[in-house]
């Protein structure tokens, strides 16, 4: 059990410390960092889906006034490490996917750089490409592991025997689309190579991971790479792993030493090289008794990866721990295609996987004639079915009960298409939500007393989630100090090493490091320190995970209204109730839950990246045609959370909240649409043609 903090600042809702700087435009993002006389870099991209470059003519580009350099595979610097093919920028003439970076122009202005890039003439020996995902392919393969290091498959009991003996079964296929993260701030870098030090002002979820990865690729000592990122304009996972654009910016800066070089991907380029969520094909089977007790769960997933680099999303992993059943099977199979590399997107694995599981549960409830909330309650468990460990805390049932009461679920007529108001068919749906509690190894924090104030330093990131503010609240409680007397410094590799902001692990990891440093500071210097007193402390992974399974849980409730003539779907009401440990900052937590739920609504009704198989690229590659939920699409969203006490997760008692809000949200929308119309849409997004058809 972890010694818990006494909560003074934690749990309150102070305003964001970075808020004024952001809304007044004085917070410098990576591309805006003030540097003297910057140059600009613009990538050259492949226009074929697969093949080999046979010639590159840069003469017209170099003839432009203001062009400083044109980089190609013929003359770019040789990288020290090319093990990661995604980061082996300009190291080969082979083209692995359309939109691959195959060159770059560096010029005095961004306009000239872009014009020069367009003037680079490339000749190809084109080869046939393959970008079509199907579960009937004969080349599907089993990866060694899936994202997060989880086993690719799991198998306990006998699922086939459970199906044969079951009183009721559901066997269906569910598909989720390709999604692009599309943060408003694109992937940007300002790079400078001078006096043996490479400085990167980079939009990233982790300055220390970027430094480590860039140093490896370029063959530099880590101390020769300085990464700075105090502010991020959104990421949703896309900036959690080093991408080719940052490597290209570093190469461009090294090609014009002494000059700072700015590189910002265009919105269209982000669809090519900044990552995306793989589309999934999910085969889900549920076996149950007439009383709703699950006797078997199978979740078999097919998804895609890039031919040049494997990324296997852990789509079925959440199914292993959600509901009790004696017979369980999950599997993941990949199709290696001529596409860009998939990557993290908010709640990787859990988000798409819970769509399949939770819609299947709704279908089972319908087959049983059972309330879908009660079906989930019947299959609750105090023991993690996957690990066999008890949950450190599990309040899924409490979330379902609280949500049902607040939403007015008891007034629901269970029959589909049973409620009509004018020309609108009205339905309601529910889905569970789950997300693991992670604490990454390792992170370090420094606490010092300076000028009458406490200063906490850690190389953490703030993606817009509120790290500047939440860490100050944690430090204040750990030090027994007023919040106003605590300053936080983050986003720079000059500060102690911190893990990447991913897996909803930021506050759990960085906050634990700050607590350790603050406690050590108090133990050494007491409550009356002197100027310059300082302590550094680190945390490793949580040893309590040896004894407990740790998850946050939640429940989504949705009302959908569907036009009986056009099939247009509106969602006037959403409710999310979550059990996520101790909430650090109530104001910021509500914002995170709202953002996740809105993103789930967007996934359900709007988002899909449309791949053109003829050319091998996404055709709706801008925010005009890649539709996301906007203000006009969002009705009333209500968020609540339980006051959950979990002493095992960390000293704050907190669990991550950045991702659980999206998990299950799309399933709840889908279930509500089915209840309204009687039409079951198992392929996202739920567009009107699927309802009218």
Buried (B, 14 or more C-beta within 10 A) or exposed (E): EBEBBEBBBBBBBBEBBBEEBBEEEEBBBBBBBEBEEBBBBBBBBBBBBBBBBEEBEBEBBBEBEBBBBBBBBEEBBEBEEEEBBBBBBBBBBBBBBBBBBBBBBBBBEBEBBBBBBEBBEBEBEBEEBBBEBEBEBEEBEEBEEBBBEBBBBBEBBBBBEBBEEBEBBBEBBBBBBBBBBBBEBBBBBBBBBEEEEBBBBBBBBBBBBBBBBBBBBBEBEBEBBBBBBBBBBBBBBBBBBBBBBBBBBBBBBBBBEEBBBBBBBBBEBBBBBBBBBBBBBBBBBBBBBEEBBBBBBBBBBBBBBBBBBBBBBBBBBBBBBBBBBBBBBBBBBBBBBBBBBBBBBBBBBBBBBBBBBBBBBBBBBBBBEBBBBBBBBBBBBEBBBBEEBBBBBBBBBBBBBBBBEEBEBEEBEEEBBBBEEEEBBBBBBBBBBBBBBBBBEBBBBBBBBEEEEBBBBBBBBBBBBBBBBBBBBBBBBBBEBEBEBBBBBBBBBEBBBBBBBBBBBBBBBBBBBBBBBBBBBBEEBEEEBEEEBBBBBBBEEBEBBEEBBBBBBBBBBBBBBBBBEEBBBBBEBBBBBBBBBBBBBBBBBBBBBBBBBBBBBBBBBBBBBEBEEEBBBBBBBBEEEBBBBEEEBBEEBBBBBBEBEBBBBBBBBBBBBBBBBBBBBBBBBBBBBBBBBBBBBBBBBBBBEBBEE
